[in-house]
Amino acid sequence: ALPRLFTGLLKKFVAADGLALFALSAGNYSQVSGGVWAWVMVYAYAFQIYFDFAGYTDLAVAVGRVLGVRLPDNFKSPYLKTNLTTFWNNWHITLTMWFRAYYFNPLTRWLRSKHSDVPAWGVLLITQLSTMALIGLWHGVTWNYLIWGAWHGLGLFINNRFGDWAKPYWARLAEKPRLHAACSALATLLTFNYVALGWVWFVLPDPAASLTVLARLF
């Protein structure tokens, strides 16, 4: 438990609290006008929220082990994943597993049994978009949380459709290790940036503020 406790303290009180000094927030988004510093703030927030959340999860797991309770891991290097699906399989794992078991899977089965005329891609769009919208609203009933959920719901749907199309091409890359590694690195970079841009909706108070930052970024 002690190494996990020490790791959690470093993540929460050193990394997260240090990044919070210049990370994107409702109080400082209007203080910069340059695109470069706007990107710095967005990236800082992306790592701040990870270290904050993963840090106090580590603390909870460590205290649980001291008390003889083995709690599940909640984060498994989510920013190092090559697509949005694997990101969500490794970010806030307990929450996504709960929604998958009690909402996504039952809704998918119901749509397939009661509405067999809905195409498979339509079922996927409905279930992923509504699941992520609910996860957004679980954080708070605001337009920004809803948009953040929809951002990820649409991203997951596009990821699924693209993944099915690209599967044979990806399999061929396995025969070329260097090219495969380069494509994996690019996929990881694109996934991280998509998630980071989503945090702009998550952290700011209203759509107008988020649109202001997104315009500044680009």
N, C-alpha and C positions, 0 to 999 in steps of 0.2 A: 504493500500500500504506500510506503514512503516515497519511492520514486514517482509513483503516479501523483501523489500529493504535491511533491516538489515541482513536477512538470505543470500541474494545474496552476500553482501559484505563479510560476513564471509566465505562463500564457495570459493569465487574467491581470495580474498586477504590474507586470513589466511590459509585455508586448501590447496587450489590448489598451491598457490605460495610457501607455506612451503614444500609441497611434491615435488615440482619441484627441490628442492635443491639436492635430491638424487634419483629421479625417472629416469627410463630408458630414454635415449636420444641418439641422434647421436653423442653427444660429450663425453659421459661417458661410453658407452657400453663396450669399450675395456679396461677400467681401473680396472675391477675386473676379477679374474680368478676362484673364488670359486662359487659353485652352490648355496649356501645359500644366498649370497649377490646378486646373479643374480635374484633369486626369489624375494628378498626384493625390488629390483629395478623394476621388472615387476609389482608387486602388487602396489607399490607406483605410478607407471604411470597409472595403471587402475583407481585408486582413484583420481589421479591428473586430468586426462582428464574428469572424471565425475564432480568433484567439479568445475573445470574451466568452462565447458560447461553449467552445470546446474546453476552455479553461475551467469554468465552474462545473462542467460535466465531469472532468477529471477529478475535481475535488469531491463531488458527490460519489463517484465510483470508489475513490480512495477511502472515504469515510465508511462507505458500505462494506468494503473489505475488512476494515478494522472491526466492524460490528458483526462480521460473518455473513454478510449479504453480498452476493455477486450480482451487481447491476450490469445491464448490457452496455456495450460501447455505443456511442451516439454519432461519432464522426470517424471516418476512415480515409484520411487524405482526400477530401472531396475535390479540392482544387487541382488535383493531379489526374483527373479522369478525362477521357478522350471524348465524351459526349454527355449530353444533358441527362440522359436516362441513368447512366452510371453515377453521375453527380448526385442525383436524388436518391440513389440506392445507398449513398454513403454520407449524406448530409441529414442531420436530425433524423436518424434512422428509426427511432421509436415512433415518431410522429407519422412518418411516411408509411411505416408498416401498419399502423393503426388505420389510417385512411384507406390503405390498399385493402385491408381485411374487411373493414366494416362499411366502406362506401364504394370504392372503385370496382372491386370484384363482384359484389352483389348487383350493382347497377349494370355492369357489363353482361352478367348472366340474364338479368331481367330484360334488357334491351334485345338480346339475341333470341330469347324465347318468346317474348310478346310482340316484338317488332322485327320480325325476320326480314321484312322488306328493306330495312335500313342497311346500307352497305357496310362492310367491315370498317372502312375508313371513317364512315359517319359515326359508327359506334365509338371508335377510338377518339375522334374529335370531341364528341359529347362528354365522354367519361373523363378524358384527360383535362379538358378545359374546365369542367365543373368541379373536378377534384381539386385542381390547383386554385380555383377561385375560392373554394371553401377553406383551403389551407391559408390563403391570403386573409380571408375574413376572420379566421381563427386568431390571427394576430391582433385584429382590431377592425371594427366596422367603419372603414373609411374608403373613399374612392381610390386612394393610392395603394392600399393593401389589396383591393380588388384588382386593380390594374397590374400590380406585381404578380398576383396569382395567374391572371390571364396571360401575362408575358411568358411565364414558365409553362402554362398549359399549351399555348401555341408553339412554344419552342420544343416541347416534348413531342407534339404531334408531327412537326416538321422533321425533327430528329428521327422519329420512327419511320416516316415515309422515305426520307433520304437514306436511312440505314438499310432498308429493304432493297432499294435500288442499287446501293453501292456495295452490297455484300459480296457479289462475285468479283468485283474489282479489288476489294479489300483482301479477299482470299489470295488473289494473285500476288499481292504485295508481299505476302509471307515468304515468297521465294526470293525476294530482294531485301535483305535485312536492313541495309542502309536507307533505302527509299521508304521502307516500312517505318523505320524509326523516325525519319524526317516527317512523314505524314502524321504519325502519332503525336509528335511534338506540336505540329501545326494544329491538329484537332484539339489538343489540350489547351493551346493558347486561345483558340477561337471560343471554346467552351467557357474558359475562365472569363474572357471579356464579355460574353453574353450574360453570364451570371453577375459580373461586376456592374454592367449597365442596368441590370434589373434592380440592383440595390439602390439606384437613384430613386426609383419609385418607392422603395421600402422605407428609406430613412427620412424622406422629406414629407412635409405635412399635407401638401395638396398638389394636384396635377400641374398647376401653373408654375410652382417652384421647380418641379421635376423637368418640365419642358424647358425652363430657363437654363437649367444646368446642361441638359442634353444638347441644346442649341450651342451653348458655350463649348462643349466638348468637340463638336463637329464644325 
